[in-house]
């Protein structure tokens, strides 16, 4: 369909931008992809802005000279037209490449054909279907390797649909056939948003849910590294004595916990009393976290199974320290096993990633180190990350910079916008502005997964929702009802 004709405006057409006058005003809209001919081949571009202009209203002094409306004296309606600003994406000439020569004024501009858009964005018919191309009835199917193999970050403000988009990606991973390649999926779920996978009839066979209260780290086989990580305030001598005690227990006992370690320290005649006091105080604090036991729950080997999702629901854990310990331990052990090829390739989805790998932290953050390590080295071993955050400015720059694909949903915070603008080469100033006006469920992908910035309307997810939040009004009413019921029960009990 023809949309208009290329015109001259300021210093355009050039190799990056041109304008066209719309003849089909009802068909043009911001974000629409268009095509036109050039001497190099077929050029595909995107409408970044639409301007309505009228020659009669260009000079303010002309308008002010008329006491009555200017349209009573001149046929102003005949001089009104739409001017569309196009950002040039690429030339389709065998291969996709950047334009080196501008389009000629007078060329006809048309809506981009689906086959040309598929070629431009390198869609994969066997890829992950995440939605439709904004403004077009074209399915967006992205290649698994291009989307995940160099990590991905999903960034948006709260309520913009980042968890919804993440659920769609997980659905696609779980629905892949054996011949397409299946990765294991681990979900770090601080808000219980993904537990519905374990209850939905479409995915319950492929998802296991582990509640935070059931998670344990087994001490008998815990590498010595973790004593240094989880007890960072110990001196070299204190750590040495602790490791020695633990080593003795490993030789003499099949199972033991923190209480057995503390008892062994108290009985030891080779440790100074001052050192004992410090060790016992630190171990008592560690024991109060209620995370350590005789064996791992869940076991490391059971977490990663091809085509299966393991959901660590830590929504009921209030201690940030405990959450970080869980993430630090299970991610590190999984990565170590993956390096040795003892488990299948995996993708770890980390919600609220800025809490587990913050850019700055005033105190020791247990999980930041392993998240950054996997971000730097994971692609070599296919131990991959999907970092999900509503505050990209607070997310570790090291981790974020290693995510070669970014999915942005609506973001309005100026500090976050500045941060992502500096970290994404494919974002123009116009695209950056567009992120602030995205509707719920709309996303733009930039980076390895797509040759050019890709605007997507996320498809409807299959998995059902579990109602985890009530409105303020409902919560207030529910609280009062429970309070009244407790009073009534107490009164009935006293009357018996």
N, C-alpha and C positions, 0 to 999 in steps of 0.2 A: 504494500500500500504506500502510495506517495504521500509524503507529509509536507513537503515544501521545497524551497530553492535556496541554495547557498548564496549569501550576500557578503558584502564588504563592511566591516565594522572596526573602526580604530586600526589596529595593526594586525587584523585577521582578514582572511584565513592564514594560519601558520601551522607548523607541524604538530602543535599540541591542542589548539583551540580553533574552532570556527563557529560562525553563527548562520542560522538559516531562518528565512521568513516562512512561517507556518501557513499553509493553505488549507489544511484540515485541522482547524483549531480544536475541535472536539476530541481528536485522537492523540494529541500530544500531551504528555505529562512528565513531570520531573522523574528521572530514573529510567525512562524508556531507552532501550538500545536501538540505534539507527545505523544505517549503512549508506554509503555513497561511493561513487567511482572516483579513482584518482589515477594518475599516470603510472603509479607503482602497483596498483591492484585495488581490490575492494577494501575500503576503510570502514571499520566498525567503531562507533563512538557511543557515548552516553549523554543524555540530556541532563546537564547539571543545574540549569536555571532557565526559567521562562520569564521573559520581560514583555509587558504590554506597553506599546509606545504609540504616540500620535504627534505628527508634525506640528499641529496647531497649538499644542500645549507644551512645547519644548522651552519657550521663552517666557518666564514669569511676567516680564513687563508687557508682553503682548496680551496676556490674560487680564492684567490689571487695568488696561486702557479701556476695557469695555464694562460699562455700568450694568448692562444686561448680559445674560449668558452668551458666551462666544458662539455656541452652537446655533443660536438664532440668526447669526450673520453668515456663518460658513458651514459647509457640509462636512463637519468634523468626523462624522461616523465613517466616512469613506476613506479616511486617512489613518484609521486605527488598525494596528496589526500586531501579531505576536512575533517576538524575536526569541529564538531558542539558542542557548549557549551549549555547544557540544564539546565534550572533552574526548580527544582522540585516544582510542585504546590500542588498536593495532591494525596492521595490513594483513589480509588473508591472501597470500600468494604462494601456494604450496605449503609453506610454513608460516607461522604467525610471527610477525616482527614489528618493531616500532616504525612509525611513519618518518620518512626522511624528506618528504616533499608535501607541500600543502595541497588541499583540495582546491579546485578551480571555482571561482564564483560562477554561478549559473547552473551548477550541477544539481541534479534532483536528489533529494534525501528521502529514503524509504525506511519503513520499520524493518529492523534486522530480522532476517529469516532464522528459524530455529536451527537449521543445519549449520549456519555460519556461527551462531552463538555456541553451539556444542563444540565446534572446532576451536573457537576463540578461547573458551574456558577449559577445554580439554576434559569434558565430562566423560565419565566411564559408565557404560551400560550395565556393568556388573558392580558398580560402586554403591556407596551408601546414599540412599535417597533421604535428603534432609528437608526437602520442600520444593517450592516453585520459584523460578526467577521472578523477582519483583517486576510487575508490569507486563509479564509475558506468561503464557500458558505453557511453560516449559519446565519439566522436572529437572531438578538439580541433583545429579548423582556424582559423588566425588570418590575418587580412587582412594582405597584404604591406606596405601603406602603414603600417598601425597598428603593425606589429611593427618595421619598420626605418627608417621615414622620419625619425624623431627619435632615431636611434641606439639600440643595445641593449647591455647589459652582462650577461655570463654569469659568475656568481661562485660559487665552491665551493672546498672544500679539496681537496687532491690525492687522486685516486682516487674522488671522489664522482660522476664521470661527466660533467664539464663538456665535455670534448673529444668524448665520445660524443654529447651533446646538440647540440654545434656541428656535428658531422658530419651529423646528421639534418637540421638547418637547411640545410646546404649541398646535401644531396641534394634537398631540396624545391625549392631555387632552380634547380638544374640540370635538374630534371625538368619545369619549367613549360613550357607551350605558348606559342607566339608570341602568340596572342590574349590570353594572361593577362599578358603583359609580362615581359620577361626583363632582369635586371640582370647586369652583369659582376661576377665575384667575384675578389678578390685575397686570398690567404691567407698571412699571415706566420707561418711554421711553425718555431719554434725547436727543436722536438724530433722533427721528422720524422713526426709523427702523422697527417698528412693526405696523405702521398705515395701511400697506397693508392688514392686516387682516380685516379691516373694509370695504375695497373696493373689495376684492376678492370674487367672486360669491360662492366659496366653504365655506367661513367662515363669510360672511357679516351678516348672520342671527344670528351668535353666538358672534359677536364682536361689541362693541360700542367704538367710538373714542371721547375723550374729549380733545380739544385743550387747551393749557396752558393759552391763553388769555381769555378763558371762565371760568376758574376755580376760585371759590370764597369760602372764609371761612365765614360763617354766624356769626356775632357778638352777636345777641340777645340770642343765646343758647350756646355760647362759654364758656366752663368751665374755672373757674378762674386760673387753672393751666397754661393755655397758656399765660396769661399776664406775668406770671413770666418767662416762657420759651422764649417768643418772645421779652421781654424787660428785659434782664438780668442785666442791669446796674442800675436798680432802687433800692433804699434803702428800708428797711423794712417799714418805715413810708410812703414813696412815693407809694409803692405798696399797702399798707393798704388803703390810701386815694383813689387810683384809683379803687380798688375793691369795695369800698363803693359807689363811684359814679356810677359804672357799675350796682351794685345791685339796686340802686334807679331807674335807667333807666329801668331795667328789670321789676320792679314792675309797673312803670307808662307808659311804651311804649311797644307796640307790636313789632315794628321794630325800629332799630337805627343802626347808623354806627359810624365810628371814629369821624366824624365831630360833631355829636350830643354829643359824650362823651367829646370832647374838649370844646364845648359850655357850657356843664354842669359844667365842671371844672372852666371855667372862671367866671361863675355866682355864684359859691359856696363861701360862706362867712366863711366857716369852714376850708378852706385850706390856709396855709400860701403862700404868694406870691412867695417865693423862690421855694416851692414845686410845685406850679402851673407852674412856668417857666420850671422846669425840666420835668414835666409830659407832658406839651404841646409840648416841643421840641422832646421828645421821640415819642409821638403820631403822630406828624407831619412826623417824619422819617418813622414810621410804615405805615402811610397812603400813603406815596410816593411809596411804594411797589406795590400798586394797586392790592391787593389780598383780601381785606376784604369787605364784603357786608352785605346785610340784611338776606341772607340765604345761605346754602351750595349749591354749584354747582360743581360737581354733588352731589346729596344727598347720604349720607353714605349707606343707605339701598339699593340703586339702583346699587351700585358698585359691589356687590358680589351676583351672581346668579349661581346656579349649571350649569356647562357646558358652561358658558359664560365668555368672556374675556372683561375687561374694560381697555382701554389703555389711560393712562394719558400722552399725547404727550406734553412734556415741552421743545421741541427742540428750540422753538422761544423765550424762556425766557433766557435772558443773565445774570440775577442776580442769583448767587449761593445761596444767602440768601433766595430769593423767592423760589427757587427749594427745598431747605431744609425745609422751612416752609410747603410747600405742602406735602412733604413726611412725615414730622413729624406729621402733623395733621391727614391726612387720614389714615396712618398706625396705629396711636395710637387709633383713634376712631374705626377702624375696629377690632383691637385686643380686645379692651374693650367690644365691642359687641359680639365678638366671645367667650370671656370668659363667658359671660352671656347667650351664646347659642342663641343669637337673630339673627345671620346670619349664613349661611352655612359655612362649612370648606373652607378655601381659601389658595391659593398659591400666594405669592407676588414675582414677578420677578423684580429685581432691577438692571437695567443696570448701569454701571459705579459706582458700589457699593462703591468703595474706596472714592468717593466724598461725599457720604451720611453717611458713617461710617468709617472715616479715622482712621488709627492707632494713628496718632499724628495730632493735629491741634492747631495752634497758637491762634485761636479765637474760640468763642463759635460756636459749630456745633449743630444746632437745631435737626437734624434727627438722630444723632449717638445713642443717648440714647434709642430711641424706637426700632431701628434696633437691638441693642444688647439685649434689653429686650425680643423681640420676638425670637431672636436666643437662648436665655437661657430658655425661658418658653413656647414658642409657640407650641412645640411638644405635650405638655400635653393637649392642647386645639385644636389641628389641625389648628392652624394659622401658616402657614409655609413659608419659605423663599427660594428663589433661587437667590443667589448673583452672579453677573456676573462682572468680572473685568479683566482688562489688566495689572494691577499692584498689584498682591497679597501681595507684601511686604508693600504696603501702606494701605491695608485693615485691619480693626480692627481685632486684634488677637482674641479677645473675640468672635466676630461674626464668623470668619473663623473656629475657633476651634470647634464651635458648629455644623458646617456642617459636618455630618458624611459620606457624599458622596462627592467626588471631581471629577469633569470632567476636565481633562487637555487637551488642544489642544497645538499647538506649542508655546513653551516659550524658549527664548534664554538668557534673562537677568540673569546674574549669581546671583544677589541678590535675585531675585524672585525664582530661582531654589533652592537656599540654604534655603529660607523661606519655600517652599512647601516640601522640603526634610525633614525638621525638624517637619513639621506638619502632615505628612502622614506616618503612620507606614508601610503601604503595599508597599512603593516604595523602591526598591533596587537601588544601585548606577547605575546598568546597565539600569534599567527602567528610572531613572532620566535622564540619558544621551540620552535615546531614545526620550524623550519629545522634545529635541532640534532639532531632525531631523524628526519630524512628518510632513507629507504633509498636505496641506490645506484640511480640512474636515475629518482628522483622529483625534481620541481622545483616551485617556486612562482613564478608570473609576477606582477609588480606593475607598474602604470603604464599607459602609452598603449595597449599591445596588448590589455589586458583592462580592462573597466569595474571589476572587483573582483578581489582576489587570487585567483589561479587555480592550483589544485594539479593537476599533470599527471604521469602515468606515461609517461615518454618511450618512444616506440615503438622497436621493433628497427630498427637501421640496416641498409641494404642492402649498403653497401660493405664489403668484407672487411678484415680486419686484416693488417697486416704485422708479423711478430714482431720487435720492435726490442729487447726486453729479455729477458734470461734471469734465472732465479732465482739467488740467491747460490750455492746448491749447484751448479747447472749451470755457472755462470761459473767457479767454482773448479776443477771437473773439466776444463772445456774449456781453461783456462789451463795446467794441468799437462800435459795431453795435448799441447798445442802445444809446450810447453817440452821434453818428452821427444822429440818428433819432430824438433825442431831439433838436439838433442844427437845423435840417431841419424844425421841427415843429415850433420852435421859429421864424425862418426866414420867414416861410409862414404866420405866424400870424402878423408879423410886416409889411408885404407887403400888407395885406388886408386893 
